[in-house]
Amino acid sequence: MPYPNHAPVVICGAGVIGAAVAYYLSLRGVPVTLIERSAVACAASGKAGGFLALDWCDGSPLAPLARTSFQLHADLAQALGVDYGYRRLTTLAVAAGAHGVQRPDTMPEALAWLDSQGVPTRVLGTPATTAQVHPAQFTHALLHAAQARGAQLRMGCVEGIDVSAGKVRGVQVDGTLLPTEQVVIAMGPWSGCAAQWLPLPPVWGLKGHSITLKPTTPIPAQALFVQYITDTGEHLEPEVYPRPDGEVYLCGFSEQAALPESPELVQPRPEAGPFLQHIAATLSSSLAGLTPERVQACYRPVTDDGLPLLGPVPEVAGAYIATGHSCWGILNAPASGLAMAELIVDGRARSVDLTPFEPQRAALRGQGKPV
Ligand SMILES: Cc1cc2nc3c(=O)[nH]c(=O)nc-3n(C[C@H](O)[C@H](O)[C@H](O)COP(=O)(O)OP(=O)(O)OC[C@H]3O[C@@H](n4cnc5c(N)ncnc54)[C@H](O)[C@@H]3O)c2cc1C
């Protein structure tokens, strides 16, 4: 049921999670304003792989969120009516290393592009279970669809949340109060700042690096999860995602590093680009000798127990949080956005049980820092 008279909701952060919440709220006719300090999808939501899997979260509390999201991604690819690189694909485990790996005498024709030192060892996913999107284009598509239904995008830095008598009264944006009684914190790893304004558990960022290449020969729709052993014996797990537009994305090289104040200040380590280039060349002659179009870094948002925070902020009526999706934020954005919209509009999420993701869970279990 649409709620055109619902109170306006302010969403802080225009990454994939903020855009998904805005999209599903706008479908319900709720007036929405998104506040973004830098640019839409400027952080992890624009620099991720965009890999989607139906059942890779099975056995964890994320399973229902992931399974619902995988189906919603298929629905959205139809409903949004724009091409943002959604497709089903095969996913392979590949062994590779600086010292080379024993190759079989013959390789199936479909794997002929892996003509260097990478050896496929296992099928991890089929087109029935794995898929991909271009994450920046997907985030923009969600936002444009929300804007077509009246959502507003306002550029500015959220500096605080005004709370009085246990209720949200407004959002401080660039020194000015934007009045609202409902706010969603969706600032990715920067959601950690909101713990200064609201009683929230910690959120921080884990840095990852990536490059994009533009080979001249087409690469088949095969995602690779590579087990790479360096010349010093270190085990690395880079990932490779050929995209429908001919781009090939490689990521790896995760590290604990201090989160800069804003996304523009995030810089890749100098050695990360050349190293990912070297791994690409180790896998396929089609990827050798190419200058990367982009060498970049970003921070995925993580929490103490590795699960997202999705739900109402304890003790503050009208405040919600949606973050902490770690390495599955692109996959889990649709079900997170839908469930958050249901929670905000109906008072209860129906499509996915959000209980495992409630922000007050750490305090209820007596674990982690108290909220
Ligand atoms: C290398 C790498 C590869 C990945 N690959 C995949 C993948 O293949 N599949 C998958 O499902 N997930 C993947 N992920 C995870 C995914 O990218 C993230 O979980 C997801 O993008 C997080 O989205 P978000 O909207 O929560 O945060 P973000 O994308 O960080 O967006 C937060 C937004 O909030 C804004 N903001 C911050 N502070 C403020 C403020 N004070 N005021 C206003 N705006 C503010 C920022 O500018 C930013 O635009 C990957 C992550 C990394 C690092």
Ligand as a Chemical Component Dictionary entry (heavy atoms), coordinates in Angstrom:
data_LIG
# 
_chem_comp.id                   LIG 
_chem_comp.type                 NON-POLYMER 
_chem_comp.pdbx_formal_charge   0 
_chem_comp.three_letter_code    LIG 
# 
loop_
_chem_comp_atom.comp_id 
_chem_comp_atom.atom_id 
_chem_comp_atom.alt_atom_id 
_chem_comp_atom.type_symbol 
_chem_comp_atom.charge 
_chem_comp_atom.model_Cartn_x 
_chem_comp_atom.model_Cartn_y 
_chem_comp_atom.model_Cartn_z 
_chem_comp_atom.pdbx_ordinal 
LIG C1  C1  C 0 37.505 -4.558 -3.196 1  
LIG C2  C2  C 0 36.052 -4.831 -2.865 2  
LIG C3  C3  C 0 35.306 -5.679 -3.685 3  
LIG C4  C4  C 0 33.972 -5.950 -3.383 4  
LIG N1  N1  N 0 33.260 -6.790 -4.193 5  
LIG C5  C5  C 0 31.973 -7.096 -3.893 6  
LIG C6  C6  C 0 31.240 -7.996 -4.712 7  
LIG O1  O1  O 0 31.749 -8.517 -5.704 8  
LIG N2  N2  N 0 29.945 -8.291 -4.356 9  
LIG C7  C7  C 0 29.353 -7.746 -3.259 10 
LIG O2  O2  O 0 28.198 -8.073 -2.959 11 
LIG N3  N3  N 0 30.031 -6.839 -2.479 12 
LIG C8  C8  C 0 31.317 -6.535 -2.758 13 
LIG N4  N4  N 0 32.025 -5.669 -1.955 14 
LIG C9  C9  C 0 31.356 -5.065 -0.791 15 
LIG C10 C10 C 0 30.536 -3.840 -1.182 16 
LIG O3  O3  O 0 31.287 -3.013 -2.034 17 
LIG C11 C11 C 0 30.118 -3.045 0.058  18 
LIG O4  O4  O 0 29.566 -3.901 1.033  19 
LIG C12 C12 C 0 29.067 -1.996 -0.292 20 
LIG O5  O5  O 0 29.479 -1.234 -1.405 21 
LIG C13 C13 C 0 28.817 -1.063 0.892  22 
LIG O6  O6  O 0 27.869 -0.117 0.464  23 
LIG P1  P1  P 0 27.439 1.079  1.417  24 
LIG O7  O7  O 0 26.390 1.827  0.694  25 
LIG O8  O8  O 0 27.125 0.520  2.772  26 
LIG O9  O9  O 0 28.770 1.942  1.624  27 
LIG P2  P2  P 0 29.587 2.907  0.656  28 
LIG O10 O10 O 0 29.661 2.394  -0.720 29 
LIG O11 O11 O 0 30.869 3.174  1.380  30 
LIG O12 O12 O 0 28.720 4.227  0.603  31 
LIG C14 C14 C 0 28.638 5.106  1.704  32 
LIG C15 C15 C 0 28.367 6.499  1.165  33 
LIG O13 O13 O 0 28.177 7.371  2.277  34 
LIG C16 C16 C 0 28.801 8.609  1.984  35 
LIG N5  N5  N 0 29.115 9.299  3.224  36 
LIG C17 C17 C 0 30.029 8.959  4.153  37 
LIG N6  N6  N 0 30.039 9.835  5.151  38 
LIG C18 C18 C 0 29.089 10.751 4.854  39 
LIG C19 C19 C 0 28.624 11.924 5.511  40 
LIG N7  N7  N 0 29.117 12.307 6.712  41 
LIG N8  N8  N 0 27.641 12.641 4.934  42 
LIG C20 C20 C 0 27.111 12.261 3.737  43 
LIG N9  N9  N 0 27.534 11.175 3.066  44 
LIG C21 C21 C 0 28.506 10.423 3.624  45 
LIG C22 C22 C 0 30.050 8.212  1.206  46 
LIG O14 O14 O 0 30.552 9.307  0.446  47 
LIG C23 C23 C 0 29.532 7.059  0.353  48 
LIG O15 O15 O 0 29.054 7.501  -0.913 49 
LIG C24 C24 C 0 33.359 -5.372 -2.232 50 
LIG C25 C25 C 0 34.112 -4.520 -1.418 51 
LIG C26 C26 C 0 35.441 -4.248 -1.717 52 
LIG C27 C27 C 0 36.222 -3.328 -0.826 53 
# 
loop_
_chem_comp_bond.comp_id 
_chem_comp_bond.atom_id_1 
_chem_comp_bond.atom_id_2 
_chem_comp_bond.value_order 
_chem_comp_bond.pdbx_ordinal 
LIG C1  C2  SING 1  
LIG C2  C3  SING 2  
LIG C2  C26 DOUB 3  
LIG C3  C4  DOUB 4  
LIG C4  N1  SING 5  
LIG C4  C24 SING 6  
LIG N1  C5  DOUB 7  
LIG C5  C6  SING 8  
LIG C5  C8  SING 9  
LIG C6  O1  DOUB 10 
LIG C6  N2  SING 11 
LIG N2  C7  SING 12 
LIG C7  O2  DOUB 13 
LIG C7  N3  SING 14 
LIG N3  C8  DOUB 15 
LIG C8  N4  SING 16 
LIG N4  C9  SING 17 
LIG N4  C24 SING 18 
LIG C9  C10 SING 19 
LIG C10 O3  SING 20 
LIG C10 C11 SING 21 
LIG C11 O4  SING 22 
LIG C11 C12 SING 23 
LIG C12 O5  SING 24 
LIG C12 C13 SING 25 
LIG C13 O6  SING 26 
LIG O6  P1  SING 27 
LIG P1  O7  DOUB 28 
LIG P1  O8  SING 29 
LIG P1  O9  SING 30 
LIG O9  P2  SING 31 
LIG P2  O10 DOUB 32 
LIG P2  O11 SING 33 
LIG P2  O12 SING 34 
LIG O12 C14 SING 35 
LIG C14 C15 SING 36 
LIG C15 O13 SING 37 
LIG C15 C23 SING 38 
LIG O13 C16 SING 39 
LIG C16 N5  SING 40 
LIG C16 C22 SING 41 
LIG N5  C17 SING 42 
LIG N5  C21 SING 43 
LIG C17 N6  DOUB 44 
LIG N6  C18 SING 45 
LIG C18 C19 SING 46 
LIG C18 C21 DOUB 47 
LIG C19 N7  SING 48 
LIG C19 N8  DOUB 49 
LIG N8  C20 SING 50 
LIG C20 N9  DOUB 51 
LIG N9  C21 SING 52 
LIG C22 O14 SING 53 
LIG C22 C23 SING 54 
LIG C23 O15 SING 55 
LIG C24 C25 DOUB 56 
LIG C25 C26 SING 57 
LIG C26 C27 SING 58 
# 
